[in-house]
Amino acid sequence: MEKIGILFGKENTFPWAFIDRVNQSGVDGITAEPVTVDVVQQARAIDYAVIIDRISQDVPFYRAFLKNAAITGTAVINNPFWFSADEKFFNNALAEKIGVPVPRTVLLPSHQRPDDTDENSFRNLKFPTDWEYIYDYIGFPAYMKPFSGGGWKSVYKVKNPDDLFEKHAETGQLVMMLQEEIQFTEYFRCYCLGQKYVHIMPYEPRNPHHLRYVKDSPAISEELLEKVREYTIKLNQWLGYDFNTVEFAVRDGIPYAIDFCNPAPDADINSVGQQNFDWVVEHAARVAIERAQALKKDSLNISWGDFVTEQLKQKLVK
C-alpha cells in the first residue's frame, strides 16, 4: 500500500478535499491521509510514498523533516531543497535567460545592516549606489517587494525617488527589489501542476483578496492564452515545481511574468471559488497518484528543474 500524505497548517478546505479525492479515485494500493510527524531520525525512511507540502515555508522544523524524507525516498511536492534555495530575483533572471518576458528589475541593498555586521562588512559595496541609473532603467511608478517573496507582504508602490527612500526606510533588514510597473490590460493567475497541467484564471490583483478571481471577463484570444500556457509550463519545468502558480500582466499583447515563486499557493475555496477549487483538487490528486505510481524505491524521487539538470548534463559531457 502506497500512502500519500499532505502536510498543512491553518488551511482547511483544500487538504481535506484533496484527501477525499485521492481516496475516492479507486486506484488500487493508494490511500491519502494527513501526515503524522513523530520522531524525526536522520536517514530513517518514513511511511509515505508522496507528501504534498503546504506549510514548510512557515515552519523550519517541517522543512528539515521533508528534506530528510526526500533523501530517504519520499516524493516531496515541492522539492524542499530547491524551495530553500529559490527566490524571486533569481527567478526573474532565469526567466529572462529562457525567453519569458519579465519587468525590468534591480536588487536593492537592505536599508538596515544585518545583525552582527558593520560598515566593514560592506566594503565591497559601492557607495553611493548609482540611483540615477536605476531611476532611468526602472522608471516611475514602480513596485518594491522582497527579493525572496512571500505573497503580497511588504509590497510597496513607489511614485518617485523621495517616495522610494521613505518606503525603503520601513523595510528594515529585508533585501528588496525594485521593479518596473506593467500597465496591464489583462491579468492572469495560473495553476501549474506536475509541470504539465495548467489552469488559467482571469485575476484582478487590485481587488480585495476574496474578489480577485474574476468570474466574468472579456473574451480573450486563444493565441494569448496559448502563450500564457506555454510560458507557465516553461517556467515550471526550468524551476522544477510540481505545484505552483504563475501570474502574468499583459501589456500590448505581451504577457509579462510578474510572480512565479508560489510553491504553496492559495487553494482555499473561499478565495479561489468553486470552479478553480475543483480543478486544483482534481489535478493535485492526479499528480500525487502519478508520482506514487512512478516511485522508485531507494532513490531520490523529487523533481529537479531544467536549470539544475542542464548544468549536470553539461558537466557529464565534459
Steps between C-alpha positions, in 0.01 A plus 500: 500500500641841397401785728466860381520757776426870512681728745302813578428767759214746535330424170201267505309474174772380262681235710186306593357523149834375361500203738141413408571527128801265515308249711200516267713446190481123531868451415608167646765516769489877554353690793530856630504649850635797699871454573584399857843614617648328805869436564711632212811284489776570254498282187202293620234451236140590576178329400398738221560451130398860422458812714330817384660786694274795584667643811881460520557853366379615844637219719878432481458174696274366227746607231776296666260206539413511129864509391563192711193334348615586148848359545348172618276466193175689561379705202456843661296756306659749472871413519599637844865548400412721204227676697770598755732636232248679280411871504322750280797700373674187374173388342482824304857456377425141395180605322691759299760240404239251373302758304202567729426876520534652849495861628831685527630430851797593723608378844533752785725467807305474826429829675634369832814293534451135591572406860867459592624712209652848482621738228800275430264217405397709200839623377433332163174689450536821298368803683297686409303268272448635149141598567470708183568190291235308696242778453562509124495122466192425712296820468217617727257395628664173600453214744733409784471152648716251695738311274418174676126550479209408719168577334408868518688568824718815507409597143508874427403715207745791474427820308838677488848495660386667823215252536743215434740608775221563748351153446837328480568629852206288621645172373766447768735216411290370211681483168267662250477512124368791298289407202353679202124543515316321219185690406289202405183442302460137612635313799514125563586272788579147385519178694765263368507144634738223404679747268234420238146570623411870471187684612481867392291729720414862420614696806478856630782567749365847582182354654467385863646152537168312499388682181813458289387193306291648218193300404391703198781623276514632144570257218868411486673384185607138483842617379555697822379212717732260320797731557412524871473121517833456322681742733342342809621152411842626396557683828393205712708253301808715544431559870393142568175583680214250494253725685529871431318806372622749241361850457509693172426863426423559132625822339467561125406135455815374675461295822763604755568251779452698821510237770587134462646386829186378680569135579231491772239710318156594625251221433225593742149472358395825669751705300552308175135403447336164437607446137867577561493301824359193326772519234790525746366221722453268201842567350690500829356154565591392147862618535540340843367166373727516195800563721407215735468261205835612357685474833840333485602333823832602657528798264448873507147559375493880501483723192798705390441770242680547173722770654663235718482201267640689201804602705553138603472384137764751395736379772443137407573577135826670595 
